[in-house]
Amino acid sequence: LNAKEQKQWKNYTTDDFIERVNLVGSGLLNAGIKPGDKVAIISNNRPEWNFVDYGCQQIGVITVPIYPTISTTDLRFILNDAEVKCIFFSSKDIFGKIVSVSDELKEKPTLISFNPIDGVQFFNDFIERDKNKLQHDTIESIKREIDPDALFTILYTSGTTGEPKGVMLSHRNILSNVEACFSLAPFHSSWKALSFLPLNHIYERMVNTIYFYKNISIYYAEGLETIGDNLKEIQPQVFVS
């Protein structure tokens, strides 16, 4: 996985990925989050998005990805409807939205920020804190017991009339799509992929899962306005739009 940090590409190897996924899983378990609980991700595309997604998946925690551009009305509804217990987010703007609805939430979710924000738990601190309290045996035990037809994620519709509708997908739902799409391109582990469609939409998330499965390096575009520059810089073999 690759993303720009201070205008330089930062690379995360497969070992880095596995380590951080396990640290997220352990951190959530140590914080009292248990299988079946809901965790929201409200963020731009970045490696941390995947660390949280897979950290949750392997301990049976259900992810609720939310568009960073969401209105406060829809945010309030989704956090209450899904009974979200923890929120990972990326910016002060999103933090402001969460704070504005916090008094109307049934659950008081734990907040963890991918970027440093005063008064909010920083993601790097969250995973560093539990390095000495890794729950490998518990994680492996939960992983072995996860039913492929169990709930994997809840995706809330956007642009529909009335309140957002929570679409419930199982682990088998996404993997059946992944396997069905292997023949769409001659995917190869030497390839590089550029990712810019939002990860909280199931299409980009499914395609990223193909990249993981095929050992393809993923580069996250800095933003929609930088796609042209990032294409020239990375020269990827694949992207989807």
N, C-alpha and C positions, 0 to 999 in steps of 0.2 A: 504494500500500500504506500502511496506517495501523495504528499500534499505540501503546498507552499507555507512556510513559516518564516517570517521576516524576509520575504522575497527569495528564499532559497528552498529547493525541493528537499523535504525530509523524507527519508525512506524508512519503512518498517518491514523487516524481514518476516518470514513465516514464523520463526521462533519468537520474534518480538510480538507478533499477533497473538500467538498461543499464550504467551506469558500474560499479556494484558487482558485477554479474555478470561483467563483463570483468576486474575486479580479482581476483575469486575465481579465475577461470580462469587468469589469468596467475600468480597466487600459487601455485597448485597446480603448474603446469608448472615454475615456477622452483624449487619444492621437490622436483622430481624425480618428481612424480606424472605418469603417462602414460596414454594411452587404454587402456582395458581394466582399469585398476586400480579398486579398490573404496574408496569413501569413505562412512563412516557419518554419519548425522545423528540425534542423540538430543536432542530439544528440544520444548518447547511451540510452539504456532503463533506465528509472528512473521515479520516481513519477512525477517530474516536466513536463515530456513529456505529461502526461495525464492532468495535470492542464491546460496546454496550449491548448491541443486538445479540451477538453470539454469547456473551457472558450471561445474558438472560435466558437465551434458548436452552443452554446446557443445564440450567437448574430449574427448568420448567416454569420460568416466569414469563408472563405474556406481555409482549411489547405493544405499545400504543403510539405509533409514529404520528406526529402532528406537523402540518405545514408551519414554518416559521412566520408566514404572513397571515396566520389565522386571526380572525376578529376576536375580541374579548368575549363577545356573546357566545360564539361557538366554543372557545377555549373553556369557558366556565361549564358549558353543557357537557363537553367530552370528559373533562377531569372528574366531574360528578358522576356521569353515566357509567364510566369505566371503573370508578372508585380507585383512581390512580394513587399509589402509595409513594412513588418516587419519580422525580422529573430530572432528566439530564437535558441541559439546554446550552446554547452557544453564545448568547449576546445580551448586552444590557437592555436592548429593545424588548427581547422576549422576557427577560426578568421583570421589566416594568409591567408587561401584560399579566404575568403570573401574580405579581403583587396586587394588581388592581382587582383581581377576582378572588384573592385568597380568603377574604372574610366570608365569601359565599360558598366555600368548598366544604363538603361533608367530611372528607379526609383532609388532614394537614400534611401534604406530601413533603418528603425530604427533597431539598433542592441541591443539585450538583452542577457546576458550570464548567464547560470545556475551556473557557477563557477566564482569566483572573478577574473577579468582581469583588469589591469590598463587601465584607459581611456575608459572603456566600462560599460554601465549601467548594474548593477547586478540585477538578477531576484528578490532576496529578497527585494531589495530597490524599485524595480518597483511595487511590490504588496503592500508593506508597505505604499508607498507614497499616495495611493488612498484609504486607509482604511476609511478616513473621507468623501470620495466622492463616496460612493457606489451608483451605478445606478440600484438599485433593480427593480424599476418600469419599466425602459426602457428595462432591460434584460428580465423581465417577458413578456412584451409586444411583444418584438421581438420573444421570444420563442414560444408564442402562434400562431404567424403568419407564422412560418417556414413550408413550404410545404414539406412533406415527399419525394417528387420527385425532390426537389431542389438539386443543387450541394452541396455535403458535403465535398469532398476532391478531389485533383488531384494528382495522383501517376504517376511519370515518370518512364518509363521502363529503365532497365539497361541491358547492354549486347546485345542490338540490333544494327543492322547496321545503320549508319547515326546518325542523332540527336535523343535524347530521345523523346518518344511519351508520351503525357500527357493523362493518362486514367482517365476519369471523372466518379466518383461514387456518387450516391445520398444517402441520409439518408436511404431510403427504401432498397437500394442495400445491405448495411451492415446489417441492421436489419433482412432482409429476410434470410440471411445466418446464423445469430445468432439463430434465431428461428428454422431453419432447423437442426441445430447442437445440440439442447438440448438433443436429444435422444442418442447422441454418447457415453455419459457416465452418470452415476447416480450422476450428479453434486449436491453437498450439501454444505450448508453454513459453515459447520465445516471444510471444506477442506482448504488446503494450496496449492498454485500453484507456481511453479518455472517458471520464464519467461526469456528466453535468445535469442530467435529468434528476429531479429530487428523489433521494433514497426513500423518503416516506411514501412514495408511490410504489405500488407493488411491481411495476414493470422494471424500473431501474434496479430495484432490490433483487428481483429474480435474475436479471442479467448479471448483476454483480456476483450472485451465487454461482452462475455458470463460470465466471472468471476465476472465482476461488477454486471451483472444482477442477478447472483446466490449468490451474497454476499460472494464470495470466496476471501480469503486473497492472494494477489499477492506479491511474493518476486522476486526482480530483481537480477539476477546473476551479480556478479561483472565483469565478462568477460567470454569469451568462455573457457579460461584456468582454470577457477575456478568452472566450473559446477559440477565436481565430489565432491569437497569439500562442495559446497553449497547444493548439494543433501543430503550429510551426515548430515549437520548442520540443514537443514530445515525439512527434511523427508517429502516432499510434497506428496499429493495424485495424483497430475496430473502435467504433462508438455507436450508440443507438440514439435515435431522435424521434 
